[in-house]
Amino acid sequence: MIVDLPAKLYEVEKKGDVKRMRKKGKYPAVLYGHGEKSRRICVEQTDLKKVLEKLREEAVTINLKVDGKDYLCVIKSIQYNPITGELLHVDFQHIHKKEKIKTSIPIHLVGKAPDLEKGAILEQNLHEVVVKCLPVDIPAHIDVDISALELGQTIHLYDIDIPKIEFELSKETPVVSMTVPKAVVAEVKPEVPAEAAEEVAEGEEAPAAEAKEEKAEDKGSKEKESKPPAKKG
């Protein structure tokens, strides 16, 4: 999916220009890529927030419209204030239609596994994945069907077949699993009856007692053998 984002070039003329720009509802940004000279640009806060909202749900390619020219871009990084969380700066990477790029694609689970109604737990191990492909082949999101997922089963990346994209992670990476709650496992664990436990305890003590008695008898017999016979008067 491609979305338009208006932008304007700007130059810092004096100290405090960037701060004043943010107060006027604009975000400073930079446009770069392919050895081209980087350009300072600014975008309206309301326009950028709409794009970021879309990015939370699906992958998008941005058509950055800078002073009458179009640049196909992806957002490479976003800088936030570590204390307030306020967005401070955005880096846009200019891409070409015939060049493969890396981008993160959100993973959506679709369908409903029958075992969920029986108390099974669904664990999503991967919420997004980095792929490499041409801009035109970037999927908005990856749908993973869990309707046939059974207890104890796991869906891995090798189970997902999307043409013309390459996963950066190993294909052995688990995406989603169906497991049994720990509480249920504890309940079904077989317990040893109290009577059997007592028998086991008695059985463990008996050999120890017998060994102790045998050791005492052996000691007594050895002392008797080593004692010299009494002299007759």
C-alpha positions as CSV (number, residue, x, y, z in Angstrom):
1,M,0.0,0.0,0.0
2,I,1.3,3.5,-0.9
3,V,0.2,6.6,0.9
4,D,1.0,10.2,0.1
5,L,2.7,12.4,2.6
6,P,3.3,16.1,1.8
7,A,6.6,17.7,2.9
8,K,8.6,20.8,2.4
9,L,12.3,21.6,2.2
10,Y,13.7,23.8,4.9
11,E,17.1,25.2,6.1
12,V,18.1,26.0,9.6
13,E,19.0,29.7,9.6
14,K,19.4,30.4,13.3
15,K,19.4,28.7,16.7
16,G,15.9,27.6,17.8
17,D,14.4,27.2,14.4
18,V,13.7,23.5,14.9
19,K,12.1,24.1,18.3
20,R,9.9,26.8,16.8
21,M,9.0,24.5,13.9
22,R,7.7,21.8,16.4
23,K,5.6,24.5,18.2
24,K,4.0,25.3,14.9
25,G,2.9,21.7,14.4
26,K,5.6,20.5,12.1
27,Y,8.2,17.7,12.5
28,P,11.7,18.0,11.2
29,A,12.9,15.1,9.1
30,V,15.6,14.1,6.6
31,L,15.4,12.4,3.2
32,Y,18.3,10.4,2.0
33,G,19.3,7.3,-0.1
34,H,21.4,6.0,-3.0
35,G,24.3,8.3,-2.4
36,E,22.1,11.3,-3.0
37,K,22.6,14.5,-1.0
38,S,20.4,14.3,2.1
39,R,17.6,16.9,2.2
40,R,16.2,18.6,5.3
41,I,12.4,18.5,5.1
42,C,9.5,19.0,7.5
43,V,6.1,17.4,7.6
44,E,2.8,18.4,9.3
45,Q,2.2,16.6,12.6
46,T,-1.3,15.7,11.7
47,D,-0.3,14.1,8.3
48,L,2.5,12.1,9.8
49,K,0.4,10.8,12.7
50,K,-2.1,9.4,10.1
51,V,0.7,7.5,8.4
52,L,2.0,6.2,11.7
53,E,-1.4,4.9,12.6
54,K,-1.6,3.0,9.4
55,L,1.9,1.5,10.0
56,R,0.7,0.0,13.3
57,E,-1.8,-2.1,11.3
58,E,0.0,-2.7,8.0
59,A,3.2,-2.1,6.1
60,V,3.0,1.0,3.8
61,T,5.3,2.6,1.3
62,I,5.3,6.4,1.5
63,N,5.1,8.7,-1.6
64,L,6.8,11.7,-0.1
65,K,5.7,14.8,-2.1
66,V,8.5,17.4,-1.6
67,D,7.9,20.7,-3.3
68,G,6.3,19.2,-6.5
69,K,8.6,16.1,-6.7
70,D,7.6,12.6,-5.6
71,Y,10.0,10.3,-3.7
72,L,9.1,6.7,-2.9
73,C,10.2,6.2,0.7
74,V,10.1,4.1,3.8
75,I,10.5,5.3,7.3
76,K,13.9,4.2,8.4
77,S,14.0,5.5,12.0
78,I,12.0,7.7,14.4
79,Q,13.6,9.7,17.2
80,Y,11.6,10.3,20.4
81,N,12.2,12.3,23.5
82,P,13.3,9.7,26.1
83,I,11.5,11.5,28.9
84,T,8.3,12.8,27.4
85,G,7.9,10.3,24.6
86,E,7.4,13.3,22.1
87,L,8.3,12.6,18.5
88,L,11.4,14.7,17.6
89,H,12.7,13.6,14.2
90,V,12.0,11.2,11.3
91,D,14.4,9.6,8.8
92,F,13.0,8.8,5.3
93,Q,14.9,6.5,3.0
94,H,14.4,7.1,-0.7
95,I,14.0,3.7,-2.5
96,H,13.8,2.6,-6.1
97,K,11.1,0.4,-7.5
98,K,13.6,-2.1,-8.9
99,E,15.7,-2.4,-5.8
100,K,14.9,-4.8,-2.9
101,I,14.5,-3.3,0.5
102,K,14.1,-4.6,4.0
103,T,11.0,-3.7,6.0
104,S,8.9,-5.0,8.9
105,I,5.6,-6.6,8.2
106,P,2.9,-7.1,10.9
107,I,1.5,-10.6,11.4
108,H,-2.3,-11.0,11.9
109,L,-3.9,-14.2,13.2
110,V,-7.1,-15.2,11.4
111,G,-9.6,-17.9,12.1
112,K,-10.4,-19.5,15.4
113,A,-8.8,-22.7,16.8
114,P,-11.4,-25.1,18.2
115,D,-9.2,-26.1,21.2
116,L,-9.4,-22.5,22.5
117,E,-12.9,-23.2,23.7
118,K,-11.5,-26.2,25.7
119,G,-9.1,-24.0,27.7
120,A,-6.1,-24.2,25.4
121,I,-3.7,-21.2,25.4
122,L,-2.7,-19.5,22.1
123,E,0.8,-18.1,22.2
124,Q,1.9,-15.7,19.4
125,N,5.6,-15.7,19.4
126,L,6.1,-13.3,16.5
127,H,4.0,-10.2,16.0
128,E,6.0,-8.8,13.0
129,V,8.8,-10.0,10.8
130,V,11.4,-8.4,8.6
131,V,11.2,-9.3,4.9
132,K,13.3,-8.4,1.9
133,C,11.6,-7.8,-1.4
134,L,10.8,-5.2,-4.1
135,P,8.7,-2.3,-3.1
136,V,5.8,-3.4,-5.3
137,D,5.8,-6.8,-3.6
138,I,5.6,-5.6,0.0
139,P,2.5,-7.1,1.6
140,A,0.4,-4.9,3.8
141,H,0.4,-7.6,6.4
142,I,0.8,-11.4,6.7
143,D,-2.3,-13.4,7.6
144,V,-1.7,-16.7,9.5
145,D,-4.7,-19.0,9.6
146,I,-5.0,-20.8,13.0
147,S,-8.4,-22.4,12.4
148,A,-6.8,-25.9,12.0
149,L,-4.2,-25.4,14.7
150,E,-4.5,-28.2,17.3
151,L,-3.2,-28.6,20.9
152,G,0.6,-29.0,20.9
153,Q,1.1,-27.8,17.4
154,T,3.2,-24.8,16.2
155,I,3.2,-22.8,13.0
156,H,6.6,-21.8,11.9
157,L,7.8,-19.4,9.2
158,Y,8.4,-22.3,6.8
159,D,4.6,-22.9,6.9
160,I,4.0,-19.4,5.5
161,D,4.3,-19.2,1.7
162,I,4.3,-15.7,0.2
163,P,5.8,-15.3,-3.2
164,K,8.6,-12.9,-4.0
165,I,9.6,-12.2,-0.4
166,E,12.5,-13.4,1.7
167,F,12.3,-13.7,5.5
168,E,15.3,-12.3,7.4
169,L,14.7,-14.7,10.3
170,S,15.3,-18.4,10.2
171,K,12.4,-20.4,8.7
172,E,12.5,-22.5,11.9
173,T,11.3,-19.5,13.9
174,P,7.9,-20.3,15.6
175,V,5.1,-17.9,14.8
176,V,2.2,-19.1,17.0
177,S,1.7,-22.2,19.2
178,M,-1.2,-23.9,21.0
179,T,-0.4,-25.0,24.5
180,V,-2.0,-26.5,27.6
181,P,-2.4,-24.1,30.6
182,K,0.1,-24.9,33.4
183,A,-2.7,-25.3,35.9
184,V,-4.3,-28.0,33.8
185,V,-1.0,-29.8,33.5
186,A,-0.6,-29.7,37.3
187,E,-4.2,-31.1,37.8
188,V,-3.7,-34.1,35.5
189,K,-0.3,-35.0,36.9
190,P,-0.6,-38.5,38.6
191,E,-0.2,-38.5,42.4
192,V,1.2,-41.3,44.5
193,P,-1.4,-42.6,47.0
194,A,-0.6,-42.1,50.6
195,E,-0.5,-45.8,51.4
196,A,1.9,-46.4,48.5
197,A,4.1,-43.6,49.7
198,E,4.3,-45.2,53.2
199,E,5.2,-48.5,51.7
200,V,7.9,-46.9,49.7
201,A,9.2,-45.2,52.8
202,E,9.2,-48.4,54.8
203,G,10.8,-50.2,51.9
204,E,13.6,-47.6,51.8
205,E,14.2,-47.8,55.6
206,A,14.2,-51.6,55.8
207,P,17.4,-52.3,53.7
208,A,19.2,-49.6,55.7
209,A,18.3,-51.3,59.0
210,E,19.2,-54.7,57.7
211,A,22.6,-53.4,56.4
212,K,23.2,-51.9,59.9
213,E,22.6,-55.2,61.6
214,E,24.7,-57.1,59.1
215,K,27.6,-54.7,59.7
216,A,27.3,-55.1,63.5
217,E,27.4,-58.9,63.1
218,D,30.4,-58.8,60.8
219,K,32.2,-56.6,63.3
220,G,31.5,-59.0,66.1
221,S,32.7,-62.0,64.2
222,K,35.9,-60.3,63.3
223,E,36.6,-59.3,66.9
224,K,36.0,-62.9,68.0
225,E,38.4,-64.2,65.3
226,S,41.2,-61.8,66.2
227,K,41.0,-62.4,70.0
228,P,43.9,-64.7,71.2
229,P,42.9,-68.0,73.0
230,A,43.1,-67.9,76.8
231,K,46.1,-69.6,78.4
232,K,45.4,-72.6,80.6
233,G,46.9,-72.4,84.1
